[in-house]
Amino acid sequence: MGHAAALLRALPTSIRLARMEALVDASQQLNRASGLDETLHSILELISAQLDCERATVFLFDERSGNLHARQMTNALRTGEDEHIEIVLEPGRGLAGYVAATGESLLLDDVQADARFDSSFDRRTGFVTRTMLCVPLRDTGGRVIGALQAINRIGGLFYANDLAYLEAFATLAALAVERERLTRASVRAQLLATELELARQIQDRLLPPAGAVHLPAAYSAWGFTQSCYDVGGDAYDVTMLASGECAFWVSDVSGKGIGAALLMTTLQTELRALIHAESDLAELATELNRRVTRIAPLGTYATLFLGVLSAAHERLRYVNAGHLPPLWTNPPQTKMDDADYIALEPDDNLSRGGTPIGLIPDATFDAGETTFPAGSRLAVFSDGVTDAENTDDASYDTTGILSSLSHLPHAATAEEAGRTILTDLDRFRIGARAKDDTTLLVVGLY
C-alpha cells in the first residue's frame, strides 16, 4: 500500500483524488455489501472505471480442485448486466495462473506475444486481449489465494502507477475473500457444534445413565463414562439375560473423537444383540470381531472386557479382548465387622481372551471362568483411568485404584466403590487436561 500511495502522488491531482476516492469507496464496500460476489463486483467496476479498461476479472483458487476460476468479471463494452463467462485454469496455466503460482505482478503491453498467454478464451469468445495488468491476491498470512486482472486499457497502454493501483485494490479484494471464508468457517463451526451435540445425545442413549444401575437382588453395579471431547470411543453396559445371569462390559475404541464414536456405536449395538443370542463368550467375541472388521478402517480396533456373572453359582465367565485386567476384591474368610476394611487382590487371571476386537479379521478368542463370591466387587475400567495424568505428568495407574479401594469398609457397595475411585481420580488430575476418555464400571454380588 505504501508503494501504491507513492506512485499515486505522482499523478495529476484530479486523477489522484479520483483514484483515492475509489479506494475509499471500495473499502466501504467491505461493510456495505451483503456477500463476497457483490463486494468483488463493486471493486471490479471501480477498477474498470479508474483504469479505463475493457475488462476486469478476479480469479480465486477452488479449495477442492486447486484450479483457478473466474469468480467475478466486468465488461465495459457491454450494456446492462455483465454476462458470466466460465473460465477455469489449471495451476500455472495462463497469465493469471502464472501470477497465482509465482506471486509476481505483470504489466504487459503485448499479451499475444507472451508465451505464457492462453489464447483459448479469446478464441472461444471472440474477445481480443491486447494489454494486461495482473496482480496476485494474498491473504493476511501472505498466501496467494487468487489473481486480479485489468485488460485492454482503452486508447492506450497501462503504466507502473496503474499496476500499483491495481495492487492496492488486490489488498481490498483479498480482505473481502478472507472475510467471506471466515464467515463460512464460522457457519461450519456452528453446524459442526450442532451435529456434535446431536451425536453426543445419540451416544448418551447407547449408554446407561451414569450412576447406580437398576438390577435384581444379588447383583449391583455402578458405572460412569466421560469423553475427553464432545463424543468418545469408550462404552459400558450392564444387562440381565434370560438365564438370570448379569452381563456387563467395558470397551475402549482406539483413537478419540468422532471416528472412535462411530465405531463405538457399532460395537455397542452389535454387543447388545449378540449377548442375548450367543451364550458361548468365545464364539460371541469371534463373531463380534468378524462384524467389526468388516466396517472398521485398517488399524482401528477396540479393547473389550465382557463378563457374565451368575449369582446362583457365584461364578464369572468372561472374555478379555486386549483390555486392561479388572481389579476385584474378595472378602476374607473370617467374619468382619462392617467398619473393617476390605483386603485387595489384583487378579492377573482376568486376561484370558485374545487380541482387540477388529485388529485381526480371522482372530479367534478364548473364554475364562473364575469364582465370584458374594460380597465381591469387580472394578473394570478403560486406560483413561490408569493413564490419567496430573499437572506433574505422573500417571494414576492401577495403584491409584487400589489405594482408593483399600480405604473402603468391607460392606461398601459397588456405588460407594465407584464413587470413591472417581472422586480420588478427579482429585489426582485436577488442573490437568484429560487426554483420553474415562470409563469406570464396578460390579458386585451381595
C-alpha positions in Angstrom: 0.0 0.0 0.0 2.9 2.4 0.7 4.4 1.8 -2.8 0.9 2.4 -4.4 0.5 5.6 -2.4 3.9 6.9 -3.6 3.0 6.3 -7.2 -0.4 7.8 -6.8 1.2 11.0 -5.5 3.0 11.3 -8.9 -0.3 11.5 -10.8 -2.2 14.7 -11.6 -4.2 15.9 -8.7 -7.6 15.3 -10.3 -6.7 11.7 -11.2 -5.1 11.1 -7.8 -8.1 12.3 -5.9 -10.5 10.2 -8.1 -8.4 7.1 -7.5 -8.2 7.7 -3.8 -11.9 8.2 -3.6 -12.4 4.9 -5.5 -10.2 3.1 -2.9 -12.1 4.6 -0.1 -15.4 3.6 -1.8 -14.0 0.1 -2.2 -13.1 -0.1 1.4 -16.6 0.9 2.4 -17.9 -1.9 0.1 -16.5 -4.4 2.6 -19.0 -3.2 5.2 -21.9 -2.4 2.9 -22.0 -5.4 0.6 -24.2 -8.4 1.5 -21.8 -11.0 0.2 -18.5 -11.7 -1.5 -19.7 -11.6 -5.1 -21.4 -8.2 -4.6 -18.2 -6.8 -3.0 -15.9 -8.2 -5.7 -18.2 -6.9 -8.5 -18.3 -3.4 -7.0 -14.4 -3.5 -6.7 -14.1 -4.6 -10.4 -16.4 -1.8 -11.5 -14.3 0.7 -9.7 -11.2 -0.7 -11.3 -12.7 -0.6 -14.8 -13.7 3.0 -14.3 -10.4 4.2 -12.8 -8.1 2.3 -15.1 -10.4 2.8 -18.1 -10.1 -0.8 -19.2 -12.4 -3.1 -21.2 -12.5 -5.9 -18.7 -11.6 -6.6 -15.0 -11.6 -10.1 -13.6 -10.9 -11.7 -10.2 -9.7 -15.3 -10.1 -9.8 -17.4 -7.0 -8.4 -20.8 -6.2 -11.0 -23.6 -5.8 -10.3 -25.3 -2.4 -11.4 -28.7 -3.7 -9.8 -28.9 -7.1 -6.9 -26.5 -6.7 -7.8 -24.9 -10.0 -8.1 -21.1 -10.6 -11.6 -19.9 -11.6 -13.0 -16.5 -12.6 -15.2 -15.6 -9.6 -16.3 -12.2 -10.9 -15.9 -10.3 -14.2 -16.9 -6.9 -15.6 -17.1 -5.9 -19.2 -17.0 -2.2 -20.0 -18.0 -2.9 -23.7 -21.4 -4.4 -22.7 -24.5 -2.6 -21.6 -26.7 -3.9 -18.8 -25.7 -6.7 -16.6 -22.4 -8.5 -17.3 -22.6 -11.9 -18.8 -20.9 -14.5 -16.6 -18.3 -16.4 -18.6 -16.8 -19.5 -17.1 -13.0 -19.6 -17.0 -11.2 -22.4 -15.2 -7.4 -22.6 -15.3 -5.2 -25.4 -14.0 -2.4 -24.4 -11.7 0.2 -22.4 -13.5 -1.8 -22.2 -16.8 -2.3 -18.8 -18.5 -1.2 -15.4 -17.2 -3.5 -15.5 -14.2 -2.2 -19.0 -13.4 1.4 -17.8 -13.6 0.8 -14.9 -11.3 -1.1 -17.0 -8.8 1.6 -19.6 -8.9 4.6 -17.2 -8.6 3.1 -14.3 -6.7 4.7 -12.0 -9.4 2.7 -9.0 -10.8 2.6 -8.5 -14.5 2.4 -5.4 -16.8 2.1 -6.5 -20.4 2.0 -4.2 -23.5 1.6 -7.1 -26.0 -0.2 -10.0 -24.4 -0.4 -12.0 -27.7 3.4 -12.2 -27.9 3.8 -13.6 -24.4 4.3 -17.4 -24.4 2.5 -17.7 -21.1 -0.7 -16.4 -22.6 -3.6 -18.9 -23.0 -5.5 -17.8 -26.1 -8.3 -20.4 -25.8 -10.6 -17.9 -24.0 -10.2 -15.4 -26.8 -10.9 -18.0 -29.5 -13.9 -19.2 -27.6 -15.5 -15.7 -27.1 -14.1 -13.6 -29.9 -12.6 -11.2 -27.4 -9.1 -9.9 -28.2 -6.7 -9.5 -25.3 -4.1 -6.8 -26.1 -2.7 -5.3 -22.9 -3.0 -6.5 -19.3 -2.2 -5.9 -15.7 -2.3 -8.9 -13.4 -1.5 -9.0 -9.7 -1.8 -11.7 -7.0 -4.3 -11.7 -4.2 -2.7 -12.6 -0.9 -4.4 -13.4 2.4 -3.1 -11.8 5.7 -0.7 -14.6 6.1 0.9 -13.9 2.7 -0.5 -17.0 0.9 -1.6 -16.4 -2.7 -5.3 -17.1 -3.0 -6.0 -15.8 -6.5 -5.3 -13.1 -9.0 -6.8 -9.8 -10.2 -6.7 -8.7 -13.8 -7.3 -5.5 -15.7 -7.4 -6.0 -19.5 -7.1 -3.6 -22.5 -6.6 0.0 -21.5 -9.0 1.9 -23.8 -7.0 4.2 -26.1 -3.5 3.4 -24.7 -1.2 1.3 -22.5 -1.1 0.6 -18.8 1.6 2.2 -16.7 3.5 1.4 -13.5 1.2 3.6 -11.4 -1.8 1.6 -12.8 -0.1 -1.6 -11.7 0.5 -0.2 -8.2 -3.1 1.0 -8.1 -4.4 -2.5 -9.0 -2.2 -4.0 -6.3 -3.9 -1.7 -3.8 -7.3 -3.0 -4.9 -6.0 -6.5 -4.7 -5.4 -6.0 -1.0 -9.1 -5.0 -0.6 -10.3 -7.8 -2.7 -8.2 -10.3 -0.7 -9.7 -8.9 2.6 -13.2 -9.5 1.2 -12.3 -13.1 0.3 -10.9 -13.7 3.8 -13.9 -12.2 5.5 -16.2 -14.4 3.4 -14.1 -17.5 4.2 -14.1 -16.6 7.9 -17.9 -16.3 7.8 -18.2 -19.7 6.1 -15.8 -21.2 8.7 -18.0 -19.7 11.5 -21.1 -21.2 10.0 -19.4 -24.6 9.5 -18.2 -24.4 13.1 -21.8 -23.7 14.4 -23.1 -26.5 12.2 -20.5 -28.9 13.5 -21.2 -27.9 17.1 -24.9 -28.7 16.4 -24.1 -32.0 14.8 -21.7 -32.9 17.6 -24.4 -32.1 20.2 -26.8 -34.4 18.3 -24.1 -37.1 18.1 -23.5 -36.7 21.9 -27.2 -37.1 22.6 -27.4 -40.3 20.4 -24.3 -41.7 22.1 -25.7 -40.9 25.5 -28.8 -43.1 24.6 -26.4 -46.0 23.9 -25.0 -45.9 27.4 -26.7 -46.5 30.7 -27.2 -43.3 32.8 -24.2 -42.6 35.0 -24.5 -43.9 38.5 -26.1 -47.0 40.0 -27.6 -49.5 37.5 -31.1 -50.9 38.4 -30.6 -54.7 38.8 -32.5 -57.5 40.6 -31.4 -58.6 44.0 -28.0 -60.1 44.5 -26.5 -58.0 41.7 -25.2 -54.5 41.9 -23.4 -52.2 39.5 -22.3 -48.6 39.2 -20.9 -47.0 36.1 -19.6 -43.8 34.7 -18.0 -42.6 31.4 -16.7 -39.2 30.3 -15.4 -38.3 26.8 -12.4 -36.1 26.6 -14.0 -34.5 23.5 -17.7 -34.0 22.6 -18.1 -37.7 21.8 -15.8 -40.6 22.5 -14.9 -44.2 22.0 -15.4 -45.7 25.4 -18.6 -47.6 26.3 -20.0 -49.8 29.0 -23.3 -51.6 29.7 -25.0 -53.9 32.1 -27.9 -56.1 31.2 -29.8 -59.1 32.5 -30.0 -62.2 30.5 -32.9 -64.7 30.2 -30.8 -67.2 32.2 -30.9 -64.9 35.2 -27.2 -64.0 34.8 -26.0 -60.5 34.6 -23.9 -59.5 31.5 -21.6 -56.5 31.6 -18.8 -55.0 29.6 -16.4 -52.1 29.1 -14.9 -51.3 25.7 -12.3 -48.8 24.6 -12.0 -47.9 20.8 -8.6 -46.8 19.6 -8.4 -43.1 18.9 -10.7 -40.4 20.1 -13.4 -38.1 18.8 -16.0 -38.7 16.0 -14.2 -41.7 14.4 -13.9 -43.6 17.6 -17.5 -42.7 18.5 -18.8 -44.2 15.2 -17.0 -47.5 15.9 -18.2 -47.4 19.5 -21.8 -47.1 18.3 -21.4 -50.2 16.1 -19.7 -52.2 18.8 -22.3 -51.3 21.4 -25.2 -52.1 19.1 -23.7 -55.5 18.0 -22.8 -56.4 21.5 -26.3 -55.8 22.8 -27.7 -58.1 20.1 -25.1 -60.8 20.4 -25.1 -61.1 24.2 -28.8 -62.3 24.1 -28.2 -64.6 21.1 -24.9 -66.4 21.9 -24.1 -67.9 25.3 -20.6 -69.1 24.4 -18.5 -66.0 25.1 -15.6 -67.2 22.9 -18.0 -67.6 19.9 -19.6 -64.3 20.7 -16.3 -62.5 20.6 -15.2 -64.2 17.4 -18.5 -63.2 15.7 -18.2 -59.7 17.1 -14.7 -59.4 15.7 -15.9 -60.6 12.2 -18.6 -57.9 12.2 -16.4 -55.1 13.4 -13.5 -55.9 11.0 -15.9 -55.6 8.0 -16.5 -52.0 8.7 -13.6 -50.7 10.8 -10.8 -48.9 8.9 -7.5 -50.7 8.9 -5.7 -50.2 12.2 -8.8 -49.3 14.1 -9.8 -51.6 16.9 -11.4 -51.8 20.3 -10.3 -53.5 23.5 -13.1 -55.2 25.4 -13.7 -56.9 28.8 -17.0 -58.8 28.7 -18.3 -60.7 31.7 -21.4 -62.8 32.5 -22.0 -63.1 36.3 -24.1 -65.9 37.9 -25.3 -65.1 41.4 -26.7 -68.7 41.7 -23.3 -70.3 41.2 -21.1 -67.3 42.3 -19.2 -67.7 39.0 -17.9 -65.2 36.5 -17.5 -66.2 32.8 -15.5 -63.7 30.8 -13.5 -62.9 27.7 -10.8 -60.2 27.7 -10.0 -58.9 24.2 -6.8 -56.9 24.8 -8.4 -54.9 27.7 -6.8 -54.0 31.0 -7.3 -56.7 33.6 -10.0 -55.6 36.1 -9.3 -55.3 39.8 -11.5 -57.2 42.2 -11.7 -58.0 45.9 -12.9 -61.0 47.8 -13.9 -60.8 51.5 -11.7 -62.6 54.0 -12.9 -66.0 55.2 -13.2 -64.8 58.8 -16.2 -62.7 59.9 -15.6 -59.0 59.9 -17.5 -56.0 61.1 -18.9 -53.6 58.6 -16.3 -51.0 59.6 -13.4 -53.2 58.9 -11.6 -52.7 55.6 -11.5 -55.0 52.6 -8.4 -56.9 51.5 -7.4 -56.2 47.9 -6.1 -58.7 45.4 -5.1 -57.6 41.9 -6.2 -60.5 39.7 -3.8 -61.4 37.0 -6.1 -64.2 35.8 -8.7 -62.0 34.2 -6.7 -61.6 31.0 -7.8 -64.6 29.0 -9.4 -63.9 25.7 -7.4 -62.7 22.7 -6.5 -59.7 20.6 -8.5 -56.5 20.5 -11.8 -56.6 18.5 -11.3 -55.5 14.9 -7.5 -55.8 14.9 -7.2 -59.2 13.1 -10.1 -60.3 10.8 -9.9 -64.0 11.4 -9.0 -63.9 15.1 -10.5 -66.4 17.5 -11.0 -66.0 21.2 -10.9 -68.0 24.4 -13.2 -67.6 27.4 -12.2 -67.8 31.0 -14.1 -68.6 34.2 -13.5 -67.8 37.8 -15.2 -67.7 41.2 -17.1 -64.6 42.2 -18.1 -65.0 45.9 -20.9 -63.0 47.4 -19.6 -59.7 48.7 -17.0 -59.3 45.9 -16.6 -56.2 43.9 -15.0 -56.1 40.4 -13.7 -52.8 39.0 -13.5 -52.6 35.2 -12.0 -49.5 33.6 -10.6 -48.0 30.5 -7.0 -46.8 30.2 -8.3 -43.3 30.5 -8.4 -44.0 34.3 -4.9 -45.6 34.6 -3.2 -43.3 32.1 -4.7 -40.1 33.6 -2.0 -37.6 34.4 -1.8 -34.8 36.9 0.0 -31.5 36.5 3.3 -33.1 37.3 2.8 -35.6 34.4 2.5 -38.5 36.9 0.0 -41.3 35.9 -2.8 -42.5 38.2 -2.1 -46.2 37.3 -3.7 -49.2 38.9 -2.0 -48.2 42.2 -4.4 -45.2 42.4 -7.4 -47.5 42.1 -6.0 -49.9 44.6 -5.3 -47.1 47.0 -8.9 -45.9 46.7 -10.4 -49.3 47.3 -8.1 -50.0 50.2 -9.8 -47.3 52.3 -13.3 -48.7 51.7 -15.1 -50.6 54.5 -15.8 -54.3 53.9 -19.6 -53.7 53.4 -19.1 -50.9 50.8 -21.4 -51.1 47.9 -20.5 -51.1 44.2 -21.7 -47.5 44.1 -19.6 -46.5 47.0 -16.5 -48.1 45.5 -17.2 -46.4 42.1 -17.7 -43.0 43.6 -14.6 -43.3 45.7 -12.4 -44.2 42.8 -13.9 -41.4 40.7 -13.5 -38.8 43.5 -9.9 -39.8 44.1 -9.2 -39.8 40.3 -10.6 -36.3 39.9 -8.6 -35.1 42.9 -5.5 -36.6 41.4 -5.8 -34.9 38.0 -7.3 -31.6 39.0 -5.9 -28.8 36.8 -4.7 -31.3 34.1 -6.4 -31.7 30.7 -7.9 -35.1 30.0 -6.1 -36.8 27.2 -8.4 -39.8 26.9 -12.0 -41.0 27.5 -12.6 -42.2 31.1 -14.8 -45.1 31.9 -15.3 -47.0 35.1 -17.7 -49.8 36.0 -18.0 -51.6 39.4 -20.0 -54.8 39.5 -20.7 -56.8 42.6 -22.7 -59.5 44.4 -24.2 -59.1 47.9 
